[in-house]
Amino acid sequence: MTLHAQALVYSDDPSALGARIIASLRDAFRTEWAAEAGSVADANGMCLLHAWPEGLRLDAYAENDAALDRVETALSKAIAEAAGVSTIDWYRRASV
């Protein structure tokens, strides 16, 4: 079963924030950013990023808790550097 976690990073310019996050992870992950949406992926799992009016929505997916933790940690570090946000609150969601 695939596990899912969500987070919302409030930003006045979520599209620019998403682009900065993708740029900072480009060398270590498979990344894509276009039309205010993108993705970050590696062997642990993936995270979809969407620019919403109030901020950047993150949807992370992985096959187990340890892998989801690694995806969340990698994104949280990139966001901390790109946006100066020290804590990202991830919420685990039920998946099908």
C-alpha positions as CSV (number, residue, x, y, z in Angstrom):
1,M,0.0,0.0,0.0
2,T,1.3,3.5,-0.8
3,L,1.5,5.9,2.1
4,H,0.6,9.6,1.6
5,A,1.5,12.8,3.5
6,Q,0.4,16.3,2.9
7,A,1.8,19.7,3.8
8,L,1.0,23.3,3.0
9,V,3.7,26.0,3.0
10,Y,2.2,29.4,3.1
11,S,3.7,31.8,0.7
12,D,2.9,35.1,-1.1
13,D,4.5,33.6,-4.3
14,P,4.1,29.8,-4.2
15,S,5.1,29.4,-7.8
16,A,8.5,31.1,-7.2
17,L,8.9,29.0,-4.1
18,G,8.2,25.8,-5.9
19,A,10.7,26.7,-8.6
20,R,13.4,27.5,-6.0
21,I,12.8,24.2,-4.2
22,I,13.0,22.2,-7.5
23,A,16.2,24.0,-8.5
24,S,17.8,23.2,-5.1
25,L,17.0,19.5,-5.5
26,R,17.7,19.2,-9.2
27,D,21.2,17.5,-8.8
28,A,20.1,14.8,-6.2
29,F,16.5,14.0,-7.5
30,R,14.5,13.6,-10.6
31,T,12.6,16.9,-10.8
32,E,10.1,18.7,-12.9
33,W,8.5,22.2,-12.7
34,A,6.1,23.8,-15.2
35,A,2.8,25.7,-15.1
36,E,2.9,26.1,-11.3
37,A,3.2,22.3,-10.6
38,G,6.0,19.9,-10.3
39,S,7.5,16.8,-8.8
40,V,10.5,15.5,-7.0
41,A,11.3,11.8,-7.0
42,D,14.0,9.2,-6.1
43,A,14.1,5.6,-5.0
44,N,12.4,6.4,-1.7
45,G,9.3,7.9,-3.2
46,M,8.0,11.1,-4.7
47,C,6.4,14.4,-3.9
48,L,4.0,16.4,-6.0
49,L,4.1,20.2,-5.6
50,H,1.2,22.5,-6.5
51,A,1.1,26.3,-6.3
52,W,-2.2,27.3,-4.6
53,P,-3.3,30.9,-4.0
54,E,-2.4,30.6,-0.3
55,G,0.8,28.6,-0.6
56,L,2.6,25.6,-1.9
57,R,0.8,22.2,-1.4
58,L,3.0,19.2,-1.1
59,D,1.8,15.6,-1.5
60,A,4.4,13.0,-0.7
61,Y,4.1,9.3,-1.5
62,A,6.1,6.2,-0.6
63,E,5.7,2.5,0.0
64,N,6.6,2.4,3.7
65,D,7.0,4.7,6.7
66,A,10.8,4.9,6.6
67,A,10.8,5.9,2.9
68,L,8.0,8.5,3.5
69,D,10.1,9.9,6.4
70,R,13.1,10.3,4.0
71,V,10.9,12.1,1.4
72,E,9.5,14.4,4.0
73,T,12.9,15.1,5.4
74,A,14.5,15.9,2.0
75,L,11.7,18.3,1.1
76,S,11.6,19.9,4.5
77,K,15.4,20.7,4.3
78,A,15.0,22.2,0.8
79,I,12.0,24.3,1.9
80,A,13.9,25.5,5.0
81,E,16.7,26.7,2.7
82,A,14.5,28.1,0.0
83,A,11.8,29.8,2.1
84,G,13.4,30.2,5.5
85,V,10.6,28.0,7.0
86,S,12.1,26.1,9.9
87,T,9.2,23.6,10.4
88,I,7.0,21.8,8.0
89,D,3.9,20.1,9.4
90,W,3.3,16.9,7.5
91,Y,-0.1,15.2,7.9
92,R,-0.3,11.5,7.1
93,R,-3.4,10.6,5.0
94,A,-5.1,7.3,4.3
95,S,-4.2,5.9,0.9
96,V,-5.8,3.4,-1.4
